[in-house]
């Protein structure tokens, strides 16, 4: 299995989700299954079917998170020394050369990506275009409306 890059913060979020699934949601669904079983005929018991489906989802998610955490390469951006180069975990400040709009993104793992939080996946087009660049570089990013050009203003490891 290949390694899964995660920031230290992202790994903590996955650990918290795993803990919640194992200690709260798993016991709740087991109780719901037992309660539905007590109602009798399982062949026409919608509550039983829904609880079993929920249990299947929870167990799948637990296995998924366990797998990701066991294969995780956890990176703490504050300890990086990439000499100003854009790398995984870096926060990049950009300026759109067409609109002069400034924007910042942190490059994170796929499970951590959240555009509202300005966190983009390492596999996203913008992150792939930025990796290896330095402040002052201009990068072209393929967007649905065509190629957008950004200037890298600053790279931080925070």
C-alpha positions as CSV (number, residue, x, y, z in Angstrom):
1,X,0.0,0.0,0.0
2,X,1.3,3.4,-0.9
3,X,1.6,6.1,1.7
4,X,-1.1,8.7,2.2
5,X,0.2,12.2,2.9
6,X,-1.6,14.0,5.7
7,X,-0.8,17.1,7.6
8,X,-0.6,16.8,11.4
9,X,-3.9,18.6,11.7
10,X,-5.6,16.3,9.2
11,X,-4.3,13.2,11.0
12,X,-5.8,14.5,14.2
13,X,-9.2,15.1,12.6
14,X,-9.2,11.5,11.2
15,X,-8.3,10.2,14.7
16,X,-11.1,12.2,16.2
17,X,-13.6,10.9,13.6
18,X,-12.4,7.3,14.2
19,X,-12.8,7.7,18.0
20,X,-16.3,9.1,17.5
21,X,-17.3,6.2,15.2
22,X,-15.9,3.5,17.5
23,X,-17.2,4.9,20.8
24,X,-20.4,6.6,19.9
25,X,-21.9,5.7,16.6
26,X,-21.0,2.0,16.6
27,X,-22.7,1.3,20.0
28,X,-25.7,3.4,18.9
29,X,-26.3,1.4,15.7
30,X,-25.8,-1.9,17.6
31,X,-28.5,-0.8,20.0
32,X,-30.8,0.2,17.1
33,X,-30.3,-3.2,15.5
34,X,-31.2,-5.0,18.8
35,X,-34.2,-2.8,19.2
36,X,-35.4,-3.5,15.7
37,X,-34.8,-7.3,16.1
38,X,-37.0,-7.2,19.2
39,X,-39.9,-6.0,17.1
40,X,-40.2,-9.4,15.4
41,X,-40.4,-10.3,11.7
42,X,-37.1,-9.0,10.1
43,X,-38.2,-9.6,6.5
44,X,-40.5,-6.5,6.6
45,X,-38.7,-4.5,9.2
46,X,-37.5,-1.2,7.6
47,X,-35.9,0.0,10.9
48,X,-33.8,-3.2,11.0
49,X,-32.7,-2.7,7.3
50,X,-31.8,0.9,7.9
51,X,-29.8,0.1,11.0
52,X,-27.9,-2.7,9.2
53,X,-27.2,-0.3,6.3
54,X,-25.9,2.3,8.8
55,X,-23.8,-0.3,10.5
56,X,-22.3,-1.3,7.2
57,X,-21.4,2.3,6.4
58,X,-19.9,2.9,9.9
59,X,-17.8,-0.3,9.7
60,X,-16.6,0.7,6.2
61,X,-15.6,4.1,7.3
62,X,-13.8,2.7,10.3
63,X,-11.8,0.4,8.0
64,X,-11.1,3.2,5.6
65,X,-9.8,5.5,8.3
66,X,-7.8,2.7,9.9
67,X,-6.2,2.0,6.5
68,X,-5.4,5.7,5.9
69,X,-3.9,6.2,9.3
70,X,-1.8,3.1,9.1
71,X,-0.4,4.2,5.7
72,X,-0.2,7.9,6.6
73,X,2.9,9.9,6.2
74,X,2.2,12.7,8.7
75,X,3.8,16.0,7.8
76,X,3.9,18.9,10.2
77,X,4.1,22.1,8.0
78,X,5.8,24.1,10.8
79,X,8.8,21.8,10.7
80,X,9.3,22.0,6.9
81,X,12.5,23.6,5.5
82,X,11.8,23.7,1.8
83,X,13.8,27.0,1.3
84,X,10.7,28.8,0.0
85,X,9.6,26.1,-2.4
86,X,5.9,25.1,-2.6
87,X,5.6,21.6,-1.1
88,X,2.9,19.5,0.6
89,X,1.6,21.3,3.7
90,X,2.7,24.8,2.5
91,X,0.4,27.8,2.5
92,X,0.7,29.6,-0.8
93,X,-0.3,33.2,-1.3
94,X,-1.2,34.0,-4.9
95,X,-2.4,36.8,-7.1
96,X,-4.7,36.2,-10.1
97,X,-2.9,38.1,-12.8
98,X,-6.2,38.7,-14.7
99,X,-8.3,40.0,-11.8
100,X,-5.6,41.1,-9.4
101,X,-7.5,39.2,-6.7
102,X,-5.3,37.8,-3.9
103,X,-6.0,34.3,-2.5
104,X,-4.2,31.8,-0.2
105,X,-4.3,28.0,-0.2
106,X,-2.8,25.3,1.9
107,X,-1.9,22.2,0.1
108,X,-3.2,19.2,2.0
109,X,-4.1,15.5,1.6
110,X,-7.3,14.4,-0.2
111,X,-9.2,13.8,3.0
112,X,-8.4,17.3,4.4
113,X,-9.3,19.3,1.3
114,X,-12.0,21.9,2.0
115,X,-12.2,24.9,-0.4
116,X,-14.2,26.9,2.2
117,X,-11.2,26.6,4.5
118,X,-8.8,27.4,1.6
119,X,-7.3,23.9,1.8
120,X,-6.8,22.2,-1.6
121,X,-5.9,18.6,-2.3
122,X,-2.4,17.7,-3.4
123,X,-4.1,16.1,-6.4
124,X,-6.0,19.2,-7.5
125,X,-4.9,21.0,-10.7
126,X,-3.9,24.2,-8.8
127,X,-1.8,22.2,-6.3
128,X,-0.1,20.2,-9.0
129,X,0.8,23.4,-10.9
130,X,2.2,25.0,-7.7
131,X,4.4,22.2,-6.4
132,X,8.0,23.1,-6.7
133,X,7.5,26.8,-7.5
134,X,8.9,29.7,-5.6
135,X,7.7,33.2,-4.7
136,X,7.8,35.3,-7.9
137,X,7.0,32.4,-10.2
138,X,4.0,32.6,-12.5
139,X,2.0,29.4,-13.0
140,X,-0.8,28.6,-15.4
141,X,-3.7,26.5,-14.0
142,X,-6.2,24.8,-16.2
143,X,-9.7,25.8,-15.1
144,X,-13.1,25.1,-16.6
145,X,-13.1,28.6,-18.1
146,X,-9.6,28.2,-19.5
147,X,-6.0,28.7,-18.3
148,X,-5.7,31.1,-15.3
149,X,-2.4,32.6,-14.5
150,X,-1.3,33.2,-10.9
151,X,1.8,34.8,-9.5
152,X,3.2,33.2,-6.3
153,X,3.5,36.0,-3.8
154,X,4.7,34.1,-0.8
155,X,5.2,30.6,0.5
156,X,4.7,29.9,4.3
157,X,5.1,26.7,6.4
158,X,2.5,27.4,9.1
